[in-house]
Amino acid sequence: MNDQFSYDALPYPSFTFAQTHPDRLATMATFYGMEPADPEKCRVLELGCGDGANLLAMAYVLPGSEFVGLDLSDVHINDAKNTSSQLGIKNASFLKEDVTDFDAERFGTFDYIIAHGLFSWVPDFVRSKILEVYGKCLAPNGVGYISYNAYPGCRIREILWGMMQFHTRAENDPRTKVKEGVEFIGELADTVEADSLYETLLDLELEAMEDRSVSNIYHDDLSACNQPFYFYQFVDRIKDHGFQYLSESDAASMNPEKLSKAGRELLKRFGDDLIRREQYLDFVQCRRFRSTLFCRSEVALDRDPEPAIIEKFYIASNVKAQPTNAAVNSDGPQKFLGSNEASLEINHPLTKATLTYLGSIWAASVSFDELLEESSNLLGRDRVDLNNAEIEQTSAYLIRLFQAGFVKLHRFRPNFAGTAGDLPKTSDFARWQISRGSESVTTLTGLNLKPEFDAVRLLISLSDGTRDRKALAEAMLERLDVPVNEKQSLREQLPELIESNLQKMVESGLLIP
């Protein structure tokens, strides 16, 4: 694993990954019939934890759980320890550790084990050792998470990887290597046949690189070790270590309903063979990356959950009714808009009421009983008057909407402010991210937000619970770099900017109560 020391030369940037959160893993496990550990009282191990940002984001909101991070980079581990101390996080520990030397007896068992961005990027003998760690340390009802590059999508990426690696083979400096590699692909795109498939391929990959960091390109595209897998190959491999496929970390990524009619018909040919269906789904979508969950082979799973399963979760959704003043108690269809302009239509009154209420309280989540109570009020009815048939129909709708990505289910309900208050305070973790220059901030709900403007980033940083609106405006006016002749205009605009963005922070779960 000597090449992993390249992470000391060019450390991987701080990221948090919502798909690795114990709440997400517990939700998927519960949905398919498992009884996983409570996210608020669990043990979590992350192999290849980087600078600890991912684990620390979890530890910050789950103080009753224990988190252990292992990484081979001195720089990463030192950064993780320093951040943990700076933020006063007591329930996370970080160790420089080679996974090939892992001592299972020393660490004990874990309810959730995570390896994000590791499995494809190590030699094969290390991959075997990683799976041995899962085999020895994952609790009987534990959930394993491993992400990896996937075929067939990575066949396309491999074309560029090989060319970039060849072109920069004589260069040792990581940043120069990335610069020359990307520039070469740009030059190549200008020389190939115009309007050809090859030109399109190169242009698309170049466009994707524009949004990626130097470190990401260096450790991915230019890595000496980067092995993608077909999904069925990964499943065969975990079987050899006593595990079975559970699901992907994102339920919507398994949903065939987003495919064309021909694509859905193709998958139907494989009936109940989940592994074949998932593999052919990759073929249809040309998938290039997977975040796969698995559990022990002896665990009994339920692949067709009953509608009543919804009662085990907290429910959230950011869908918005269109128009927003629509009457929920009518029998006509109601349109709702989700993220990325995705839309759906519902004509069932109780379900329309549940979605309307959830959209009004986003990003908060509620139990199913609470949701029925509030939805009844919207319909002008008493909760006791709802009959079993309409409740079951709404339950079934919510499950389908969860699988389609319109509704989020949780096993943990974080505590965040419902109003900005007189002295608004963003989370310590989010302010630390801003201080580190991170493009994104992580909310108390585990979601990542990317502030569009420097002024918003500054507002997040300054909202530390010591400043009221007036003090925030003065501090921002002092720190924002604007021409002197524009200062007065900015002063006049700041109150509205501050208020509107504080409200957005409330809605996203970024403020501490």
C-alpha positions as CSV (number, residue, x, y, z in Angstrom):
1,M,0.0,0.0,0.0
2,N,3.0,2.3,-0.5
3,D,1.2,4.4,-3.1
4,Q,-1.3,5.4,-0.4
5,F,1.4,7.7,1.0
6,S,0.5,9.9,-2.0
7,Y,-2.3,11.2,0.3
8,D,0.4,12.8,2.5
9,A,1.8,14.6,-0.6
10,L,-1.6,15.7,-1.8
11,P,-4.2,15.1,1.0
12,Y,-7.8,14.4,-0.1
13,P,-10.1,17.3,0.5
14,S,-12.7,17.4,3.3
15,F,-16.0,15.8,2.3
16,T,-19.1,14.4,4.0
17,F,-21.1,11.7,2.4
18,A,-24.8,11.6,3.4
19,Q,-25.1,8.1,1.9
20,T,-22.7,6.7,4.6
21,H,-24.6,8.1,7.6
22,P,-25.8,5.5,10.1
23,D,-29.3,6.9,9.8
24,R,-29.3,6.1,6.1
25,L,-27.8,2.6,6.6
26,A,-30.3,1.9,9.4
27,T,-33.2,3.2,7.3
28,M,-32.4,0.9,4.3
29,A,-31.8,-2.1,6.7
30,T,-35.1,-1.5,8.5
31,F,-37.0,-1.1,5.2
32,Y,-35.9,-4.5,4.1
33,G,-36.8,-6.3,7.4
34,M,-33.7,-6.0,9.5
35,E,-33.4,-4.8,13.1
36,P,-30.3,-2.7,12.9
37,A,-28.7,-0.7,15.8
38,D,-30.3,2.7,16.7
39,P,-28.2,5.4,15.0
40,E,-28.1,7.3,18.2
41,K,-26.6,4.4,20.1
42,C,-24.2,2.6,17.8
43,R,-20.6,1.9,16.9
44,V,-19.3,3.0,13.5
45,L,-16.0,2.2,11.8
46,E,-14.7,3.9,8.8
47,L,-11.8,2.4,6.8
48,G,-9.9,5.1,4.9
49,C,-11.5,7.9,6.8
50,G,-9.4,10.7,5.2
51,D,-9.2,13.8,7.3
52,G,-12.1,12.7,9.4
53,A,-14.7,15.2,8.1
54,N,-17.2,12.5,7.3
55,L,-17.1,10.8,10.7
56,L,-16.9,14.1,12.6
57,A,-20.1,15.3,10.9
58,M,-21.9,12.2,12.2
59,A,-20.3,12.3,15.6
60,Y,-21.3,16.0,16.0
61,V,-25.0,15.2,15.8
62,L,-24.9,11.7,17.4
63,P,-23.1,12.2,20.7
64,G,-24.4,8.9,22.1
65,S,-22.7,6.9,19.4
66,E,-19.0,5.9,19.0
67,F,-17.0,6.5,15.8
68,V,-13.6,5.1,14.9
69,G,-11.7,6.2,11.8
70,L,-8.6,4.5,10.3
71,D,-6.3,5.9,7.6
72,L,-2.8,5.3,6.5
73,S,-2.0,9.0,6.0
74,D,-0.2,10.9,8.8
75,V,-1.6,14.1,7.4
76,H,-5.2,12.9,7.4
77,I,-5.1,11.5,10.9
78,N,-3.4,14.5,12.4
79,D,-6.0,16.8,10.7
80,A,-8.8,14.6,12.0
81,K,-7.5,14.7,15.6
82,N,-7.0,18.4,15.5
83,T,-10.5,19.0,14.2
84,S,-12.0,16.7,16.7
85,S,-10.2,18.7,19.5
86,Q,-11.1,22.0,18.0
87,L,-14.8,21.1,17.8
88,G,-14.8,19.5,21.2
89,I,-16.0,16.1,19.8
90,K,-15.4,13.4,22.4
91,N,-17.0,10.4,20.7
92,A,-14.7,10.0,17.7
93,S,-11.2,8.6,17.6
94,F,-8.7,8.4,14.8
95,L,-5.8,6.1,14.3
96,K,-3.1,5.7,11.7
97,E,-3.6,2.1,10.7
98,D,-2.8,-0.2,7.8
99,V,-5.9,-2.3,7.1
100,T,-3.6,-5.3,6.4
101,D,-2.4,-5.1,10.0
102,F,-5.9,-4.8,11.5
103,D,-6.5,-6.5,14.8
104,A,-10.1,-7.4,15.1
105,E,-9.9,-8.4,18.8
106,R,-8.4,-4.9,19.6
107,F,-11.3,-3.1,18.0
108,G,-14.3,-5.3,18.7
109,T,-17.6,-5.3,16.7
110,F,-19.3,-2.5,15.0
111,D,-22.9,-1.9,14.0
112,Y,-21.9,-0.1,10.8
113,I,-18.7,-0.3,8.8
114,I,-18.0,2.1,6.0
115,A,-15.4,2.1,3.2
116,H,-16.0,5.0,0.9
117,G,-13.6,5.6,-2.0
118,L,-11.3,2.8,-0.9
119,F,-12.2,-0.5,-2.3
120,S,-11.4,0.2,-6.0
121,W,-8.3,2.1,-5.2
122,V,-6.2,-0.5,-3.4
123,P,-4.4,-3.7,-4.5
124,D,-6.4,-6.9,-4.7
125,F,-4.8,-8.4,-1.6
126,V,-5.9,-5.4,0.4
127,R,-9.5,-5.7,-0.9
128,S,-9.5,-9.2,0.5
129,K,-8.2,-7.9,3.9
130,I,-10.9,-5.2,3.9
131,L,-13.6,-7.9,3.5
132,E,-12.0,-9.9,6.3
133,V,-12.4,-6.9,8.6
134,Y,-16.1,-6.8,7.8
135,G,-16.3,-10.6,8.3
136,K,-14.7,-10.4,11.8
137,C,-16.1,-7.1,13.1
138,L,-19.6,-6.5,11.6
139,A,-22.2,-7.2,14.3
140,P,-24.8,-9.9,13.6
141,N,-27.4,-7.3,12.6
142,G,-24.8,-4.9,11.3
143,V,-24.7,-3.1,7.9
144,G,-21.7,-2.8,5.7
145,Y,-21.2,0.0,3.2
146,I,-18.6,-0.2,0.3
147,S,-18.5,2.2,-2.6
148,Y,-16.6,1.3,-5.8
149,N,-16.2,2.2,-9.4
150,A,-18.5,0.2,-11.6
151,Y,-18.7,-1.2,-15.1
152,P,-19.9,-0.6,-17.7
153,G,-19.7,3.2,-17.1
154,C,-16.1,3.1,-16.1
155,R,-15.1,1.5,-19.4
156,I,-15.5,5.0,-20.8
157,R,-13.5,6.6,-18.1
158,E,-10.7,4.1,-18.4
159,I,-10.0,5.4,-21.9
160,L,-9.1,8.8,-20.5
161,W,-7.3,7.3,-17.4
162,G,-4.9,5.4,-19.6
163,M,-4.1,8.3,-21.9
164,M,-3.6,10.7,-19.0
165,Q,-1.4,8.3,-17.1
166,F,0.7,7.6,-20.2
167,H,1.1,11.3,-21.0
168,T,2.2,12.3,-17.5
169,R,4.2,9.2,-16.7
170,A,7.5,11.2,-16.4
171,E,6.0,13.8,-14.0
172,N,6.2,13.2,-10.3
173,D,4.7,16.4,-8.8
174,P,1.0,15.7,-8.2
175,R,-0.4,19.1,-9.1
176,T,1.7,19.4,-12.3
177,K,0.7,15.9,-13.2
178,V,-3.0,16.8,-13.0
179,K,-2.5,20.0,-14.9
180,E,-0.7,18.4,-17.7
181,G,-3.1,15.4,-17.9
182,V,-6.2,17.6,-18.1
183,E,-4.5,20.0,-20.6
184,F,-3.6,17.0,-22.8
185,I,-7.2,15.7,-22.9
186,G,-8.3,19.3,-23.9
187,E,-5.7,19.3,-26.7
188,L,-6.8,15.9,-27.8
189,A,-10.5,17.0,-28.0
190,D,-9.5,19.8,-30.3
191,T,-7.7,17.4,-32.7
192,V,-10.2,14.6,-33.1
193,E,-12.9,14.5,-35.9
194,A,-15.5,17.2,-35.3
195,D,-19.0,16.1,-34.2
196,S,-17.7,12.6,-33.8
197,L,-18.7,10.2,-30.9
198,Y,-15.1,10.4,-29.7
199,E,-15.2,14.2,-29.5
200,T,-18.5,14.1,-27.6
201,L,-17.0,11.6,-25.1
202,L,-13.9,13.7,-24.5
203,D,-15.9,16.9,-24.1
204,L,-18.2,15.3,-21.6
205,E,-15.4,14.0,-19.5
206,L,-13.6,17.4,-19.6
207,E,-16.8,19.1,-18.5
208,A,-17.0,16.7,-15.5
209,M,-13.4,17.5,-14.6
210,E,-14.2,21.2,-14.3
211,D,-16.2,20.5,-11.1
212,R,-13.6,18.2,-9.5
213,S,-10.6,19.2,-7.3
214,V,-7.0,18.6,-8.3
215,S,-6.8,16.0,-5.5
216,N,-9.8,14.1,-6.7
217,I,-8.4,13.9,-10.2
218,Y,-5.0,12.9,-9.0
219,H,-6.2,10.1,-6.7
220,D,-8.8,8.8,-9.1
221,D,-8.0,9.4,-12.8
222,L,-4.2,9.2,-12.3
223,S,-4.1,6.6,-9.6
224,A,-1.9,3.6,-10.2
225,C,-4.5,1.4,-8.7
226,N,-8.1,1.9,-9.8
227,Q,-10.2,-1.3,-10.4
228,P,-13.9,-1.0,-11.3
229,F,-16.2,-4.0,-10.9
230,Y,-19.4,-5.3,-12.5
231,F,-22.0,-5.4,-9.8
232,Y,-22.3,-9.2,-10.0
233,Q,-18.6,-9.5,-9.4
234,F,-18.8,-7.5,-6.2
235,V,-21.8,-9.5,-5.0
236,D,-19.9,-12.8,-5.7
237,R,-16.9,-11.4,-3.7
238,I,-18.9,-10.5,-0.6
239,K,-20.6,-13.9,-0.7
240,D,-17.3,-15.5,-0.2
241,H,-17.0,-13.7,3.1
242,G,-20.4,-14.6,4.4
243,F,-22.4,-11.6,3.2
244,Q,-25.5,-11.0,1.1
245,Y,-26.6,-7.9,-0.9
246,L,-28.9,-5.7,1.0
247,S,-29.5,-2.6,-1.3
248,E,-27.9,0.5,-2.5
249,S,-27.6,3.4,-0.1
250,D,-29.9,5.4,-2.2
251,A,-33.3,3.7,-2.7
252,A,-34.1,5.8,-5.8
253,S,-31.0,4.4,-7.6
254,M,-32.7,1.0,-7.6
255,N,-36.0,2.2,-9.0
256,P,-36.7,1.1,-12.6
257,E,-39.7,3.4,-13.0
258,K,-37.4,6.2,-14.2
259,L,-36.4,4.1,-17.2
260,S,-38.1,4.1,-20.6
261,K,-40.9,1.6,-21.2
262,A,-38.5,-0.6,-23.1
263,G,-36.0,-0.5,-20.2
264,R,-38.7,-1.5,-17.7
265,E,-39.8,-4.4,-19.9
266,L,-36.2,-5.6,-20.2
267,L,-35.8,-5.8,-16.4
268,K,-39.2,-7.6,-16.0
269,R,-37.7,-10.5,-17.8
270,F,-35.6,-11.3,-14.8
271,G,-38.5,-11.7,-12.4
272,D,-37.4,-12.0,-8.7
273,D,-33.7,-12.4,-9.5
274,L,-32.6,-9.2,-7.8
275,I,-28.9,-9.5,-8.7
276,R,-29.5,-10.0,-12.4
277,R,-32.0,-7.1,-12.4
278,E,-29.5,-4.8,-10.7
279,Q,-26.8,-5.8,-13.1
280,Y,-29.0,-5.2,-16.2
281,L,-30.1,-1.9,-14.6
282,D,-26.4,-0.9,-14.7
283,F,-26.2,-1.9,-18.4
284,V,-29.2,0.2,-19.2
285,Q,-27.9,3.3,-17.3
286,C,-24.2,2.8,-18.0
287,R,-23.6,3.2,-14.3
288,R,-20.1,4.1,-13.3
289,F,-20.2,4.1,-9.5
290,R,-22.1,2.2,-6.8
291,S,-22.6,2.7,-3.0
292,T,-23.6,-0.8,-1.9
293,L,-25.0,-2.1,1.4
294,F,-24.7,-5.7,2.6
295,C,-25.4,-7.8,5.7
296,R,-24.6,-11.3,6.9
297,S,-25.9,-14.1,4.8
298,E,-28.0,-15.6,7.6
299,V,-30.1,-12.4,8.1
300,A,-33.7,-12.9,6.8
301,L,-34.7,-10.0,4.5
302,D,-38.1,-8.9,3.3
303,R,-37.9,-7.7,-0.3
304,D,-41.5,-6.7,-0.5
305,P,-42.3,-4.6,2.6
306,E,-45.9,-4.1,3.6
307,P,-47.4,-0.6,3.8
308,A,-47.3,-0.7,7.6
309,I,-43.5,-0.5,7.5
310,I,-43.9,3.2,7.1
311,E,-44.8,3.4,10.8
312,K,-41.2,2.6,11.8
313,F,-39.8,5.8,10.3
314,Y,-39.7,9.5,10.5
315,I,-40.8,11.0,7.2
316,A,-39.6,14.1,5.4
317,S,-40.1,15.6,1.9
318,N,-39.2,18.8,0.1
319,V,-42.0,18.5,-2.5
320,K,-44.1,21.6,-3.1
321,A,-47.7,21.7,-4.2
322,Q,-48.3,23.5,-7.5
323,P,-50.2,25.8,-7.2
324,T,-49.3,26.3,-3.5
325,N,-52.8,27.2,-2.5
326,A,-54.5,24.1,-4.0
327,A,-57.3,22.5,-2.0
328,V,-56.1,19.2,-0.6
329,N,-59.6,17.8,0.1
330,S,-60.6,17.8,-3.6
331,D,-60.7,14.6,-5.6
332,G,-58.8,16.1,-8.6
333,P,-55.1,15.5,-9.3
334,Q,-52.6,17.7,-7.6
335,K,-49.1,18.4,-9.0
336,F,-46.1,18.4,-6.7
337,L,-42.6,19.5,-7.6
338,G,-39.5,17.8,-6.1
339,S,-35.8,18.5,-6.4
340,N,-34.3,18.9,-9.9
341,E,-37.8,19.9,-11.2
342,A,-39.0,16.3,-10.9
343,S,-42.8,16.2,-10.6
344,L,-45.6,13.9,-9.7
345,E,-49.4,14.0,-9.6
346,I,-51.6,12.7,-6.8
347,N,-55.4,12.6,-6.6
348,H,-55.8,10.8,-3.2
349,P,-56.9,13.5,-0.7
350,L,-55.0,12.1,2.4
351,T,-51.8,11.6,0.4
352,K,-52.1,15.1,-1.0
353,A,-52.5,16.4,2.5
354,T,-49.4,14.5,3.8
355,L,-47.2,15.8,1.0
356,T,-48.5,19.4,1.4
357,Y,-47.7,19.3,5.2
358,L,-44.3,17.7,4.7
359,G,-43.4,20.3,2.1
360,S,-44.4,23.1,4.6
361,I,-42.1,21.9,7.3
362,W,-39.0,20.8,5.3
363,A,-36.3,19.8,6.4
364,A,-38.0,18.6,9.5
365,S,-39.3,15.0,9.8
366,V,-42.3,13.6,11.6
367,S,-43.6,10.2,12.7
368,F,-46.4,8.6,10.7
369,D,-48.8,9.2,13.5
370,E,-47.9,12.9,13.7
371,L,-48.2,13.1,9.9
372,L,-51.7,11.7,10.0
373,E,-52.7,14.1,12.7
374,E,-51.5,17.1,10.9
375,S,-52.9,15.9,7.5
376,S,-56.3,15.3,9.1
377,N,-56.3,18.9,10.2
378,L,-55.5,20.1,6.7
379,L,-58.5,18.1,5.4
380,G,-60.8,19.5,8.1
381,R,-61.3,16.1,9.7
382,D,-60.4,14.4,13.0
383,R,-57.6,11.9,13.1
384,V,-60.0,9.2,14.4
385,D,-62.2,9.6,11.4
386,L,-59.6,8.3,9.0
387,N,-60.4,4.8,7.9
388,N,-57.9,2.0,7.5
389,A,-58.3,1.8,3.8
390,E,-57.2,5.4,3.1
391,I,-54.4,5.2,5.7
392,E,-53.1,2.0,4.0
393,Q,-53.3,3.7,0.6
394,T,-51.4,6.7,1.8
395,S,-48.8,4.3,3.4
396,A,-48.4,2.5,0.1
397,Y,-48.0,5.9,-1.8
398,L,-45.4,7.1,0.6
399,I,-43.4,3.9,0.2
400,R,-43.5,4.2,-3.6
401,L,-42.5,7.9,-3.3
402,F,-39.6,6.9,-1.1
403,Q,-38.4,4.5,-3.7
404,A,-38.7,7.2,-6.3
405,G,-36.8,9.8,-4.3
406,F,-39.7,12.2,-3.5
407,V,-39.9,11.2,0.2
408,K,-37.1,10.6,2.7
409,L,-37.4,8.1,5.5
410,H,-35.3,8.3,8.7
411,R,-34.6,6.3,11.8
412,F,-33.2,9.3,13.6
413,R,-34.7,12.8,14.0
414,P,-32.1,15.5,14.5
415,N,-32.8,18.6,16.6
416,F,-32.4,21.9,14.8
417,A,-33.9,25.3,15.2
418,G,-37.4,26.0,13.8
419,T,-36.8,29.7,13.8
420,A,-33.7,31.9,13.4
421,G,-34.1,33.6,16.8
422,D,-32.6,36.9,17.9
423,L,-29.0,35.5,18.0
424,P,-28.9,32.9,15.2
425,K,-26.3,30.2,15.4
426,T,-25.2,27.9,12.7
427,S,-23.7,24.5,13.7
428,D,-20.0,24.6,14.8
429,F,-19.3,21.9,12.2
430,A,-20.7,24.1,9.3
431,R,-18.7,27.1,10.5
432,W,-15.5,24.9,10.6
433,Q,-16.2,23.8,7.0
434,I,-16.4,27.4,6.0
435,S,-13.2,28.2,7.8
436,R,-11.5,25.4,5.8
437,G,-12.7,26.7,2.5
438,S,-15.1,23.9,1.9
439,E,-17.5,24.5,-1.0
440,S,-20.3,22.7,0.8
441,V,-21.6,22.8,4.4
442,T,-23.3,19.9,6.1
443,T,-26.6,20.5,7.8
444,L,-27.8,18.9,11.0
445,T,-29.9,16.6,8.9
446,G,-26.8,15.3,7.1
447,L,-27.4,17.0,3.8
448,N,-24.8,19.0,1.9
449,L,-25.5,22.5,0.8
450,K,-23.4,24.6,-1.6
451,P,-23.7,28.3,-0.8
452,E,-23.9,30.2,-4.1
453,F,-22.3,33.5,-2.9
454,D,-19.4,34.6,-0.7
455,A,-21.9,36.8,1.2
456,V,-23.9,33.7,2.2
457,R,-20.7,31.8,3.2
458,L,-19.7,34.8,5.4
459,L,-23.2,35.0,7.0
460,I,-22.9,31.3,7.9
461,S,-19.5,31.9,9.5
462,L,-20.6,35.0,11.4
463,S,-23.8,33.4,12.8
464,D,-22.2,32.1,15.9
465,G,-24.9,33.0,18.4
466,T,-23.3,36.3,19.5
467,R,-24.7,38.7,16.9
468,D,-28.2,40.0,16.3
469,R,-29.3,41.1,12.8
470,K,-27.8,44.6,13.2
471,A,-24.4,43.2,14.3
472,L,-24.4,40.7,11.5
473,A,-25.0,43.4,8.9
474,E,-22.2,45.6,10.3
475,A,-19.8,42.6,10.4
476,M,-20.6,41.6,6.9
477,L,-20.3,45.2,5.7
478,E,-16.9,45.4,7.3
479,R,-15.6,42.1,5.8
480,L,-17.1,42.1,2.3
481,D,-14.8,43.5,-0.4
482,V,-16.9,46.0,-2.4
483,P,-16.0,49.4,-3.9
484,V,-16.5,52.4,-1.6
485,N,-19.2,53.9,-3.9
486,E,-21.2,50.6,-3.5
487,K,-21.0,50.5,0.3
488,Q,-24.3,52.4,0.9
489,S,-26.2,50.3,-1.6
490,L,-24.9,47.1,0.1
491,R,-25.9,48.5,3.5
492,E,-29.4,48.9,2.3
493,Q,-29.6,45.4,0.8
494,L,-28.1,43.5,3.7
495,P,-31.1,43.3,6.0
496,E,-33.2,41.5,3.4
497,L,-30.3,39.3,2.3
498,I,-29.6,38.3,6.0
499,E,-33.3,37.6,6.7
500,S,-34.0,35.6,3.6
501,N,-30.9,33.5,4.0
502,L,-31.4,32.9,7.7
503,Q,-34.9,31.5,6.7
504,K,-33.2,29.2,4.2
505,M,-30.8,28.0,6.9
506,V,-33.9,27.3,9.1
507,E,-35.5,25.3,6.3
508,S,-32.4,23.3,5.6
509,G,-31.6,22.4,9.2
510,L,-28.5,24.5,9.6
511,L,-29.3,26.4,12.7
512,I,-28.9,25.2,16.3
513,P,-31.9,25.7,18.6
